[in-house]
Amino acid sequence: MSAVRLLGRYQGRSGEIEIVECSWDGTRIYFEEGVRQSQATPDGESVFTYVKLMDELLHRSANILVLGCGGGNLATRLAHRGKTLTIVDNNPISFVIAHKFFGLPDDLNCMVSDFRRFIYQDDTLYDAIAIDIGGPGFQFNDEFDVETCEAIRARLAPGGRIVMNVLVMNDIDPLPDRIAARLAGDSLKVWVVDEQGIEDRNAIIACIPERQLNARPALADAMRNNYNEQWSIRRGRLRNRDLAYGSRNG
């Protein structure tokens, strides 16, 4: 018997998408151009620790903008907590897949748009902004330039926070610190949660108001709730003013 079963094949804006089901545990995998983007149970419970960490960092926020859908696993977790969500993705088939295969609730506000276009046109203020965008050929440094990050921060209500997933090549990759400094500006403090020593890994950026002095305990709680001995917490290595010494895009 085959170890996986093909459930669906679709053409997305960034390439072919395949949804397969694993025979050994029943989880479903969202492949885009052969790259695993999501893996979760049929009701949307992700196997990825980074999704659980993002959920923990966002659980005190009520009205959340989610940039990026994919399998919709983060949005599904937040919806189950009773959050008010606006989900933005430029690939309309992602919403279809998330509803059909990963349990994304039907009553959520799903917007088909490029995230930058949406950010510049939207005038709503959110308690939190969750960012989980990627895919084949996606360039984080280019997509999240200074102007875009400033526009994202402008959509935060007072006391709001930004939580973002980025892909990191190795321990000396400056990407998470550079994007974190752009997102934080002069008003937010930065924490980075990732797995030291792992190549091509997920890293979570948390930009939190300075007055929220419980930032590190909150992150430590998230670590304990999703134990993995390789995950660690550190402060951001760059500040917004440091970017002025380089180009406009850091």
N, C-alpha and C positions, 0 to 999 in steps of 0.2 A: 504494500500500500504506500502511496506517495506520502512524503512527510508534510507536504503543503498542498492545499487545494486552491486553485484559482477561483476567486469569487467574482471578479470583474476587471475589465480592461477599458481604460478611457484615454482620450486625448486631451491633455491639459495645455495650458499656455506655455509651459516650460518643458513639455515633452510627454511621453507616454506614462500613464499611471496604471499600476497594477495593484489590486487588493488580493492578498492571499491569506488563507487561514491555516494555522499551524496545527497539525494533528495531535501533538504531544501536550498542548496546554489550552487549545482553543482560542488563543489570541490571534488577532488579525494585524497584518502588516501593510502599511501604505508605502509602496515603492514608487518613486518618481525618477524616471530614467535610470532605474536600477539602484537608486540610493534610498535607503530606508529612512523615511521621514517620520513615521509614527508606528507604534506597536502598542496595541491595547486589547482589552477584552471587548466583546460585542457591545457591552454597555458603556464603553469609553474609559475604562480604568487603565491608565497608561502604565507600561512596565518601566518607563524611563524615570529615574530619580529626579532629573532636572525639572520635570513637569510637577512633581510633588513638591519640590522646593519652591517653585514659583507660586504654586497654590498657597503654601504656608505663608509666603511673604505678602500675599494679596488678601488674605482671609479677613482682615479688618476693614477692608474697603467695600463700599456698597455699590457704587456706580462705576463700572470698569469698562474702558475701551480696550479691546483685544485686537491687536494688529497681527494678522496672520491666522489662518484656520488650519489648513492641512487636514488631519483627521479629526480636528476639533477637540482633542483630549483635554487641553487646559480649560477651554470654554465649558466643556461638559462638567468638569469638576467644580468650577466656579458657579455654574448654574445650579448644581445640586446643593450648594451652600446658600442659595437664595439670592445671589447677586443679580443686579440689573446690568445686562451686557449689551454692548454694541460690538459686533465682530466684523472686521474689514479684511477682505482678501480680493486680489485681482483675478482669481481663477474661480469662476462660478461653479465648476464641476466639483471643487473641494467641498462646497456646502452640501451638494447632493451626496457625495461619498460619506461625509461626516454624519449626515442624517441616516443614511441607509445602512452603513456598516459599523458605525462607532457610537450610536446612541445619542447624538447631539439633539437636544430637545427642539421641538418644532416651533416653539413660540419665541425664539430669540430674534433679535434685530440683526440680520445678516446683510451687509452692504458689499456689493461688488464694486471695487474701486482700487486703484493704485493707492497704497497707503499714504504716499506723499501728497497726492492730489486731495485725498480725504482730509488730511491734517490741515492743509492750507485753506480748505473751503469750510470746514466745520467750525462752529462757534460755541459748541458745548464744552463745559468744564467737567472733568472727571475726577473722582477720588483717586483713581489709579489708572495707569496705562501699562498694559502687558504687551510685550513685543516678542513674537516668536515667528520670525520671517526667515525664509531661506529657500534653498532649492538649487538645482544644477546651475552653475555659473554665477550664483548670487555673490556680489561683492559688498560685504558689509561696510568697508571703509568708504566706498563711493556712495552707497545708498544712504548712509547715515552721516552725511557731511554736517558741518557746523550749522548751516541754515536750517536743515531739516530737523536736527536735534533741538534747536531753539524753538522751532514751530511746535514740536511735540511737547516740550516743557510748557509752552504757553497754553496748552490745553488742560493743564492741571488746575484743579480747585486748590484753594489754600490748604496746606497740610497734605497735599497729594504726593504720590510716589510713582516712580517708574521702575518696572522690573522687566529685564530683557534677557533673552537667551542668545548667546553668540557662539560661534564655532572658533576654537582656539587651536593653533597648530602645535604649540609646545609651550614650555615654561617661560620662554623669553619673548613670546609673541606679544607685541605692544597693543594689539587690537582692542582687547577689552578695556584697558585703561584709557586709551585714546577716545573710544566711543563713550565711555562712562563720563569722562571729563566734559565732553560736548553736551551730553544729556543733562548733567548736573548743573552746569553753569556755575553761578556764584551762590545759589540758594539751596542746593542739596548736597548731602554728604554721600560718598560712594563706598560701597562694599562689593567685593567680588567673591563668589563662591564657586570653586571648581576643584578638579582632581589633578593635583600636582603629579608630574611624571608621566601623564597619559598624553599621547599625541592625538591630534585631531579630535579634541574633546569638546563637550559642552561646558560653557561657563555662564553663570548667572550674574548679571549686573543688577545691583539694587541701589537706586538713587532715592534717598530718604531725607526728609527735612532735618536740619541740624538739631532742632529743638527736641526731636524724638530720640532721646538719649538711650532708649532701650534697644537700639538697632542691633547691637551685637548679640544680646541675649535672645532677641527674636530669631536671628539667624541660627544661633546655637540650638534653639528649640526645633527649628526646621531640620537641622542636621540630626538631632536625636530621634525625631519622628520618622526619619528616612535614613536609617543608619547605613553608612558606607564609610569605612575607615579611611578611604582615600580622599574624601571630600574635605576641603578646608576653607576657612574664612579669612579674608584679609581686607585691609583698607585699600582704596584706590591709590595708585602710585603717581597719578598726574592730577593737577588741578586745572581749572578752566584757564587761569592766567598763563599756565605753562604752554598752552597751545599757541599763544601769541608769538612765541619765539620761532615757530615753524610757519608753514604755509597756512592759508585760511582754512584748508581742509585738514590741518594737523599733520 
